[in-house]
C-alpha cells in the first residue's frame, strides 16, 4: 500500500527526473549549437584569403584572446616600430622573401594597433580608416577620381606642389578654427566674469541699503522707548 505522501513524493521525484533530463537535453542541444557555430566560424575563416583572412584573424584575437587583452597600445606601437626597422634592413639588402614576410608583420601589427587603440580610447570602428581616406583625398585634388577633374598633375613635382599647397591650406583652416574656438571661450569667460561682478556689486548695494534701513528702524525704536 502506498501512503498519500509517498505517492506525492514519487510524482515529485518523477517530475524532477524529467526536468533533469529536459535540462540535460537543452544543455546538450545548446552545446551542439555552439559547437556548430564555432565550426561554421572556423570554416568561414579558413575559406578567407589575403586581407580578408588577416582582418578576420585580428577580429577574433580582439574578441577572445587573453594575450591580446593584455597588450596595450604603446607596447603594440613599439613592436610595430621594430618591424619597420627590420623591413628597412631587408629592403636595403634586396631580400624579396624577407621583405614580404616583414611587410606581413607590419600589416598585422598595424591592424592590431588600430584595434587596441579603438578599444582603449573608445572611438568608432571605421573612424581612423575614414579620416585617413579623407585626408589623402583632400591633399590630392589632382586625382580625377575624387578631385575637381581639372588640376591634374603631369609630373611628380607638380603633384608634390599641389600636395603641399593642400596641406598648408588645411593647416591654416585648422589654426583659424582653433583661434576662433579660443576667442569664443575667452569671450565666454569674460562675459561670465562681468555677470559675476555685476551680481556682487548689485548685492553689495542691496546689502548696504538693507543695512541702512535696519539701522534707521532700530534708531526709531530706540527713540520711542526713550
Secondary structure, 3 states (H helix, E strand, C coil): CCCHHHHHHHHHHHHHHHHHHHHHHHHHHHHHHHHHHHHHHHHHHHCCCHHHHHHHHHHHHHHHCHHHHHCCHHHHHHHHHHHHHHHHHHHHCCCHHHHHHHHHHHHHHHHHHHHHHHHHHCCCCCHHHHHHHHHHHHHCCCCCCCCCCCCCCCCHHHHHHHHHHHHHHHHHHHHHHHHHHHHHHHHHHHHHHHHHHHHHHHHHHHHHHHHHHHHHHHHHHHHHHC
